[in-house]
Amino acid sequence: MAGLKELRIRIESIKSTQKITSAMKMVAAARLRKAQLLTESASAYSAGLTKILARAGAAAKERSNQEKSVNVSDLMQGRANPQKYLLVVFTSDRGLCGSYNANVARVALQRINELEAAGKQVKVMCVGRKGRDIIRRFCPQNISSCLEGIARKGASYAESSALAEQLCQGFLAKEFDVCEAVYSLFHSVMNREIKSEQFLPIKLAAQEDSQPQLELVNGAEYEYEPHPEELINGLLDNYVKTAFFAYIINAQASEQGARMTSMDNATRNAKDMISKLTLKYNRMRQTSITTELIEIIAGAEAL
């Protein structure tokens, strides 16, 4: 029967799809493991570097109350009444990762609307093709550039450092007043947080509240030679590059986690569909066989 043949072809097609989704799940799981190791290492390094800078920033703030000549890097100098904003949106180059890209793009679009409602000029740099495709449907005039291939090839510190350097040069050249990163902070496979945080100018915790950073550890005291602000200026370049690299690896870990979950769901759905279609196929086949037997018996009795 034509119905049986169509069902058989459909079952084989779904089985092929199931093999593909299962393989993609395993690939995503392997890539996720690598990305997790990177995020763990980078977060530990970034946390230590942030503590050093925050403590030095608190010391510099205390020193600035005593001395009037304190030199702080231009990357930390916020501008009065900033008007030009640059949003760096981190998404993937490929789909098949559930609602990951849509969630990041939604937060970016909300931030664009907020800033434009406040009378600010907003430009968007998309790191990943999918984010550009979504934002372009709603705010095509805001997109300034798109970087493809970074998410596909995997995290590269050298490449991310070059991009961070490029952004710093643009900030110093006053191409924009504030740079914000919109990305997915990876916590676990099932837990990701979409964040929008300021990248430039650099804001350290000690700039707002120095008391927590001045607490001594086991009574130890910190001395800076020649001055804490020189230590800050020397470490800022490393801090900026590390922060930008953290955005990329968190985005990539979130992408692989979302893809692994999505492919796992697709594999299970394919398995359920195969089971239902197989049951339907067997019933139709049984009905066909029974009908043929009845026709044979009826013909034999007629003879």
N, C-alpha and C positions, 0 to 999 in steps of 0.2 A: 504493500500500500504506500501511497505517496506520503501520508501522514507519518508512517513509521520511518521512512527514509529521511524526511525533514527533521524528525526528532533525533535520529541517530547522528545526523550531520551537526545539529545544534549541540548535542552532548559532547561530541568530539571537539567542537570549537571552544566550548566552555572549559573543557579539560586542558586545552592548550593555553587558554588565558590563565587558568589556575597555576599552571607551571611557571608562566611568566611572572605573575604576581608573587608567587612563593620565592622565586629566584631574586626578584627585586627586594623583597623583604630581607633576605639573607645578606644581600649586598649593602643595604641601608644599615643593617645591624652592625656589620663589620666597620663601615665608615663612621657610624655613631660611636663605636668604641674608641676609635682613634681621636675623634673630636672631643669625646669626654676626657680622655687623658690630657689633651691640650688645654681644655678649659680648666681642669683641676690644677695643672702646673701653672698656667698663666694667672689664675685667680690668686694662688698663693704668692706668686711673685709680685703681682699688682698690689695685693693687700700690704705686703711688707714695704714696697716702695711708697705707697700712699701714706703709711704711718710715718716713714722717715720725713717725707715732704710736709705732712701735716704738723709734725713736731717742730721741724725747722721753720715752718710758717708761723707757728705760735711764738717761737723765739724771735723771729724777725718782727712780728707785730709788737712784741714787748720792747724790742730794741728801738722800734720806730717811735715809741712814746718817749724815749729818752734822747734819741738823735733824730735830727730832721733830714739828714741825707741818707736815705735808704733807696737803693736801686733794685727794682724788681723787674723781671722780664716783661717785655711788651705782651707776651702771650697771656699774662695774668691781668692785664689792664683792661677792665671793662670800659665801654664807651658810654658817655651820657646820652640818654634817650636813643638807644639803638633803633635803626629803621630797617636795615637790610639783614634778612635772615636767610641762612642756607640750611636746608634739611637734608641729611644724608640718610637715605632709606635703604636698609639691608634686607633683601629678599633673595629668592633663588632664581636660577636660570631655567629650571625645568619645573613642570607641574607634578601631578601624581603624589602630592604631599598634603592632601586634605585642604583644610581652610587656613593653612599657615600663611601663605602669601596674602590672602584676602584680609586676614586679621591685622597684619602689619600695615598693609595699605590703608585700611580703615582708620587706624590710629594716625597715620601720616596725613590723611585727608582731613581728619578732625583738627589736627594741629595747624594745617594750612588755613582752614576756615577761621580758627581762633585768631591767628596772627593777622590775617587780612581784615577781619572784623575790627581789629585794633588799629588799623591803618598802616600795617607794616608791609614791606616788600618781601615776598617769599620766593626763593628759588629752590629747586629740588635736584639733588644728585642721587640717581638711582644706582645702587650697587646690586645688580641682578635684573634680568630682563622682565620677569613676571611683575615686579613692582611697578616698573615703567609702564607696562601694558595696562595695568589697572588705573594708575594715576592719570595716564594720558586720556582716558575716557572722560574724566571729570575736570581735570585741570591741565590741559595740554600746554598752556602758556607758561606754567610754572616750572616745567622740566628744563633744566639747563644742560644736563649731560647724563649719560648712562654708561656704566662700566659692566661689560659682560665677560664671562669666563672665570671670574675669581671664585664664585661659588662652585662651579663645575670642577675646577682643577684641584680644589682643596686649599686650605689656609697656607699662605706663604708670608712669613714675617718680612722678608725683603720687599715683596710687592706691597704689603700693607704699610710698611714704613715709608715707601715712596709716595703713597697716596696721602699719608698723614703729613709728610713734608710739604706736599702740594697744597694741602688745606692751610697749613701754617703760613705758607707764603702768601696765599690769597687773603688770609686774615690780616697779616702785616701790611699788605698792599691796599687794605681797606676795600677789598672787593665785596666784603660782607662784614657786618658788625657782630653777629652771633652765629655760631654753627651748632646745630643740634643733631644728635644721632637718634634715629628711630629704628629699633632692632628688637629681636626676641631674646630675652635673657633666659638661658637654659637652666632649669632646676633638675628635671628628670624627664623621662620619655613622655610621661603624661602631664607634666607640669611645666608650662612655659609662660613667661610674663612679658607682654609687649610693653616696652618702655620708650619714652622720649626724654632724653637728658642732654644737658648742655655739654658740648665738647670743647668749644672755644668761645670766649676766653676761659682759661682754666680756673676752676673754682675749687679751692681746698677747704676742708672742714675748718681748718684753723683760721681762715679768713672771717668766718662768721662767729665762731665760738672757740676761744683759745683754751679755756679751762680744762676740758677733757684731755687735750693733747699735752698739757703741762704736768699731768699726774706722773709721779716718779714710780719707777718699777724697782721694788726692793730698796728704796731709798737712793737709787742711782741718780746722779746729776749728769746733764748733757752740756758739753761745752763745744762751741763751734769756732774753728780757726780757718780763715781769718774772720768770716762773718757768716751767719746762717743764710742770708739772702744769696750769697755766692754759691752755696751748696744747692739752694733751690734752683738757681739759674742753670747750674751744671747738670742737674737731674731732670729738668723739665723736658728736654728733648726726648729722653728715654721714656719719660712718663707719658708723653703724648703718643708716641709710637706704640707703647704697650697698651694704652687705652683703646686705640683704634684697632689693634690686633685682637683685643678682647671682644670688640663688637663683631668682628668677622667670624671668629671661632664660635661664639655663642649663637650667632645666626646659623652657622653651618650645622652645629649640633642640634639646634631646634629643627632645622629642615630635615635632617636624617631621622630624628625621632618622630617627626610628623609623618614622614614617608613610610617608615617602618610600621607605624600604627595603621596608616591608611592601607598599605599593602596586606597587612595581616587581616584587616576587615574584609578586603576584597577577596582574599583567598578563602576565608570562611564563607562569605556569601556565595562564591563559586561552588564550594563544596555542597552547600545547602541546595543550590539550584540544580546541581548535577543529581543529587539525591531525589529531588522532586520530579525532574524530567525522566530519570531512570524508572521511577515508579509508574509514571504515566506511560512510558514506552512499554513496560512489561504488561500493563493492563491492556493497552491497545493490541499488543501482540497476542495476549491470551484471548482477547475477544475475537481477533482475526482467526486464530487457530480453531477456536470453538465454532465459529461460523462455518469454516471450511469443513469441519467434521460433520456438522449438522447437514450440510449440503451433500456430502458423500453418502451419509447414512440414508438420507431421504431419496437419493438417486438409486441406491442399492435396493431399497424397499420397493421403489417403483418398478424395478426390473423383476 
